[in-house]
Each structure stands twice: as C-alpha cells, then as structure tokens.
Amino acid sequence: MHKGHTDHTRHCCDDGIVFTGCSMTNTAAQTAGGRRRQVLVGGKRVKTIDVHAHCVVTGALDLLKLKLEDQRGPGIGEVGSRRIAEMDEQGIDIEALSINPLWYRAPRDLAAEVIRVQNEKLAEWCGEYPDRFVAFASVALQHPDLAVEQLVHGVKKLGLRGAAVGASVAGREFSDPMFHPFWAKAEELGVLIFIHPQSTPELERRFKGNGWLSNTIGNPLDTTIALSHLIFEGTLDRFPGLKICSAHGGGYLPSYAPRSDQSLRVAPEMDTGVKLKKKPTEYLRDMYYDTLVFTGEALRHLAAEVGSDRLVIGTDHPIPWQGDSVNHILNAPGFSDAERRAMLGETAAKLLGIPL
C-alpha cells in the first residue's frame, strides 16, 4: 500500500492494527452522504486533534499470548474499516493513537520485541495516513533503560510524537527514582507523555459487581494517585520541563484539588521531608488534560482549575463514553472562541508537532 493511500475500505486487521470497535457512533455530528464534518468556530475552520484514541497491534498480543476479544470494552463489536469514517462523522481531523500497556510484567527480551512490533506498526500506519494519524510510542517502563532507548528510537527514527504510559508500573509509582532517567529523557526530547490509567488493581475485589466499577471509578482514581505522587514526591520539581497529559480530565484530582494544599498543614507529621517549590495545586497548571469530563459545567470547572490552555480533545475512541466530543467543547458555557479553538486543536498541535 502506498503512502498517503485514502482507500478507507481496507480491513485494518490486514496490517496488524486493530481499532477495537467498528460501529458508527450515534451522534448529532453525522453529515449527509458521509462527508467529513467541518468544525467552525467564529466562522473559522478549526483542525481538530484527538489525543486519546485507542488501538492494539495483533502481533504484539500474540507475543503476550493475549486474545483480541479480551481487549474490547462493553458493546464493542468486530473491528473493520470504519475508523476514518467515524472520525469524519465526529469531526475529528487527526487522532493520536496509543496502546494501553499490557506488558509491564514481561521479561526484558519479550518486552523489547512487543514494543518493537507495536512501534513499527504504529509508524507504518501513520505513514499510510499522515494527514489523519499520529501516534505515541509504547515503552517498557519496567526496564527504564530500555524504555529510554525505545522512546528515543520511536521519536527520532519512527516519527512517533511521545509516549503513552499507564499510571503505575507493576505496583511501582512513577515518582520512584528508578523512572527518573525516563522522565529526564522525555524532558530533554520535549515530547508529550500521555498517561492512561489501568484501573486500580489493588482494589479489584471492591470493584466487583454492577457498574463496571474497575473502569468507571478505578480509572480516574488510578490517574489521581499517579499525579498526586508526581506532585508530592517532587518529581515535577525535578523535571519542570516535562510535558504530561492525563486521560479523563486528570481523574478526580482537579475536582478536589485544594484539599491537597491543606493536607500537610493539617497533618504535618505526614511530611516526609520532600519540600515542594509550589503549592500542590499550582502543579496542575503545569500539566495537560483531555476534555473527557462529560458535561459543560464539568469542563468549565476543569478549565477554572487548570487553565483552558491546558485542555485537549479526548474521545476515548472507540469506547463510546461521550457521544460528541466536539460539541462538548463547542457548547460548554463561558469559553471564548480563542479558548474553544485551543481546546479543539491548537494546543494539541503544539504539543504533538502537527502543523495547523
């Protein structure tokens, strides 16, 4: 297949990339004749960029002895060739693809091969559709020196735009000094690190029952814990240039952030001696967050806590958490046209090196 090919009828499994889901989203964004939805703000065309979009690579799943059907969320059907058609319908011009880490307990040689297969396939796919896709590299963070090599290779050799990581690594928090070399390299390269949670495994027993609580509650909680450690353990002070974007609006942290400012005043005996350079809430404005917070009021509050210039589209495609991520931003109260354009694509373009 030639670079830039635009035949959207090809089955994406043919190349080993699987977009876990194929049914067209039922949104108000559908356009007549299947044409690409044009998003306008103040009469000006906006290039929309989604930083939170999932896929898997079948060859990597085979190496890990995992089944494709186990990677699908509720209601997700057989994969097919509709990914770009769905993006057209939703009004998403570019997706930044990422793969949730399933390899953090894999031994070094296996992890290296899994990452090689994934990153090469992601780069190949983005090369086929350079105007529609970019991707985050996968990295084997359980082997930090290897993860550094994979990040450098992915960014400099394969053209990937950063890295996608979980919210912890086989029980170790990202603030653990063992990960400092990785954060240092990401800071040096100036690339974005996209954090996507993996539930909160320690609470697996309590998540059983109705409501898909392992995801509904577990995912935002996982992110909340990860970001809190990065703040309170001084990791963000050590690497002030680090660019981090969190899925699901940063979990619960931005919704209850001021409690963090009061914690060590109320319980000074819990102070471990790590002296922060700023109040905990101030670090929130140093990071980025997707807009997957469901209501206009929730988006307004998130922007009030972290700044609208720190927000980027996150659809969670193909998991249909939100019917229309573009209208979510267009219809939310209290934002200027400039702020809406930034959230829809301008901020993500700067972070991912995408020309507007």
ZIRAHU-V797013 format. One record per residue. RES is the residue in one letter. PSI is psi as a letter, one per 30 degrees, with the letter a starting at -180 (none if undefined). OMEGA is omega as a letter, one per 30 degrees, with the letter a starting at -180 (none if undefined). NEAR is the number of other ideal C-beta (glycine too) atoms within 10 Angstrom. Layout:
RES_PSI_OMEGA_NEAR + RES_PSI_OMEGA_NEAR
This chain:
M_k_a_11 + H_l_l_7 + K_k_l_9 + G_g_l_10 + H_k_a_11 + T_g_l_9 + D_j_a_10 + H_g_a_16 + T_f_a_8 + R_k_l_13 + H_k_a_11 + C_f_l_20 + C_f_a_15 + D_e_a_9 + D_g_l_16 + G_f_l_19 + I_k_l_25 + V_k_l_22 + F_j_a_24 + T_i_l_19 + G_k_a_23 + C_f_a_19 + S_k_a_14 + M_k_a_12 + T_k_a_19 + N_i_a_11 + T_l_l_18 + A_g_a_8 + A_f_a_18 + Q_k_l_15 + T_l_a_12 + A_k_l_5 + G_g_l_4 + G_g_a_11 + R_l_a_10 + R_k_l_15 + R_k_l_17 + Q_k_a_11 + V_k_a_23 + L_k_l_10 + V_j_a_20 + G_h_l_10 + G_g_a_6 + K_k_l_9 + R_k_a_11 + V_k_l_24 + K_j_a_17 + T_k_a_27 + I_k_a_23 + D_j_a_27 + V_f_a_30 + H_i_a_27 + A_k_a_24 + H_l_l_22 + C_l_l_26 + V_l_l_22 + V_j_a_22 + T_e_l_19 + G_e_l_18 + A_e_l_22 + L_e_l_21 + D_e_l_14 + L_e_a_18 + L_f_a_16 + K_h_l_7 + L_l_a_15 + K_k_a_10 + L_e_a_15 + E_f_l_9 + D_f_a_8 + Q_g_a_18 + R_k_l_18 + G_l_l_15 + P_k_l_8 + G_g_a_10 + I_k_a_17 + G_a_a_11 + E_k_a_11 + V_l_a_22 + G_b_a_17 + S_g_a_16 + R_g_a_20 + R_e_a_26 + I_e_l_19 + A_e_l_16 + E_e_l_20 + M_e_l_23 + D_e_a_20 + E_e_a_21 + Q_f_a_28 + G_g_l_24 + I_j_a_27 + D_e_a_22 + I_k_l_23 + E_k_l_29 + A_j_a_28 + L_k_l_24 + S_l_a_23 + I_k_l_26 + N_k_a_17 + P_k_l_24 + L_g_a_18 + W_g_a_23 + Y_f_l_18 + R_g_a_13 + A_k_l_20 + P_l_a_11 + R_e_a_12 + D_e_l_10 + L_e_l_15 + A_e_l_25 + A_e_a_17 + E_e_l_17 + V_e_a_24 + I_e_l_27 + R_e_a_17 + V_e_a_19 + Q_e_a_27 + N_e_l_26 + E_e_l_17 + K_e_l_21 + L_e_l_27 + A_e_l_18 + E_e_a_16 + W_e_l_21 + C_e_l_21 + G_e_l_16 + E_e_a_19 + Y_i_a_18 + P_f_l_12 + D_f_a_9 + R_f_a_18 + F_k_l_21 + V_l_a_23 + A_l_l_29 + F_k_l_28 + A_k_l_28 + S_k_l_30 + V_k_l_28 + A_i_a_24 + L_f_l_26 + Q_f_l_20 + H_i_a_21 + P_e_l_20 + D_e_l_12 + L_e_l_18 + A_e_l_25 + V_e_l_19 + E_e_a_16 + Q_e_l_26 + L_e_a_26 + V_e_a_16 + H_e_a_17 + G_e_a_28 + V_e_a_21 + K_e_a_10 + K_e_a_11 + L_f_l_18 + G_g_l_16 + L_l_a_26 + R_g_a_24 + G_b_l_28 + A_k_l_26 + A_k_a_28 + V_l_l_28 + G_a_l_20 + A_f_l_26 + S_l_a_23 + V_j_l_23 + A_h_l_12 + G_f_l_10 + R_k_l_13 + E_l_l_16 + F_f_l_25 + S_f_l_21 + D_k_a_15 + P_f_l_10 + M_f_a_14 + F_f_a_19 + H_e_l_15 + P_e_l_13 + F_e_l_24 + W_e_l_22 + A_e_a_15 + K_e_l_19 + A_e_l_26 + E_e_l_16 + E_e_a_14 + L_f_l_16 + G_g_a_13 + V_l_a_24 + L_k_l_24 + I_j_a_24 + F_j_a_26 + I_k_l_26 + H_k_a_25 + P_l_l_23 + Q_h_a_20 + S_a_l_19 + T_j_a_22 + P_e_a_13 + E_f_a_12 + L_g_a_15 + E_e_a_12 + R_e_a_6 + R_f_l_12 + F_f_a_18 + K_l_a_10 + G_a_a_7 + N_l_l_5 + G_g_a_10 + W_h_a_13 + L_f_l_18 + S_f_l_18 + N_e_a_19 + T_e_l_13 + I_e_a_17 + G_e_a_21 + N_e_l_22 + P_e_l_24 + L_e_l_20 + D_e_l_27 + T_e_l_26 + T_e_l_22 + I_e_a_20 + A_e_a_24 + L_e_l_28 + S_e_l_20 + H_e_l_17 + L_e_l_23 + I_e_a_26 + F_f_l_20 + E_g_l_18 + G_g_a_16 + T_e_a_22 + L_f_l_24 + D_e_a_15 + R_e_a_15 + F_i_a_19 + P_f_l_10 + G_g_a_12 + L_k_l_20 + K_j_a_19 + I_k_l_25 + C_k_a_28 + S_k_l_26 + A_l_l_25 + H_h_l_25 + G_g_a_25 + G_g_a_29 + G_b_a_23 + Y_f_a_17 + L_e_a_28 + P_f_a_24 + S_f_a_16 + Y_g_a_10 + A_e_a_21 + P_f_l_10 + R_e_l_12 + S_e_l_18 + D_f_a_12 + Q_f_a_11 + S_e_a_14 + L_f_l_16 + R_e_a_8 + V_e_a_8 + A_i_a_9 + P_f_l_8 + E_f_l_5 + M_f_l_9 + D_k_a_12 + T_g_l_9 + G_f_l_4 + V_j_a_13 + K_j_a_8 + L_l_a_15 + K_f_a_10 + K_l_l_12 + K_k_l_14 + P_e_a_21 + T_f_a_17 + E_f_l_14 + Y_f_l_25 + L_e_a_21 + R_g_l_13 + D_f_a_17 + M_l_a_22 + Y_l_a_24 + Y_k_l_30 + D_l_a_26 + T_g_a_28 + L_i_a_22 + V_g_l_25 + F_e_a_14 + T_l_l_10 + G_e_l_17 + E_e_l_12 + A_e_l_17 + L_e_l_24 + R_e_a_15 + H_e_l_15 + L_e_l_24 + A_e_l_22 + A_e_a_11 + E_e_a_19 + V_f_a_23 + G_k_a_16 + S_f_l_22 + D_f_l_16 + R_g_a_21 + L_k_a_27 + V_l_a_29 + I_k_l_28 + G_j_a_28 + T_f_a_28 + D_g_a_20 + H_k_g_25 + P_g_l_23 + I_k_a_19 + P_h_l_17 + W_e_a_16 + Q_k_a_20 + G_e_a_14 + D_j_a_19 + S_f_l_27 + V_e_l_25 + N_f_l_17 + H_e_l_22 + I_e_a_27 + L_e_a_18 + N_f_a_12 + A_k_a_22 + P_k_l_8 + G_g_a_12 + F_k_l_21 + S_l_l_11 + D_e_a_12 + A_e_l_13 + E_e_l_20 + R_e_l_21 + R_e_l_22 + A_e_a_24 + M_e_a_29 + L_f_a_28 + G_f_a_25 + E_e_l_21 + T_e_l_22 + A_e_l_28 + A_e_l_18 + K_e_a_15 + L_e_a_21 + L_g_l_22 + G_h_a_14 + I_k_l_18 + P_k_l_5 + L_none_none_10
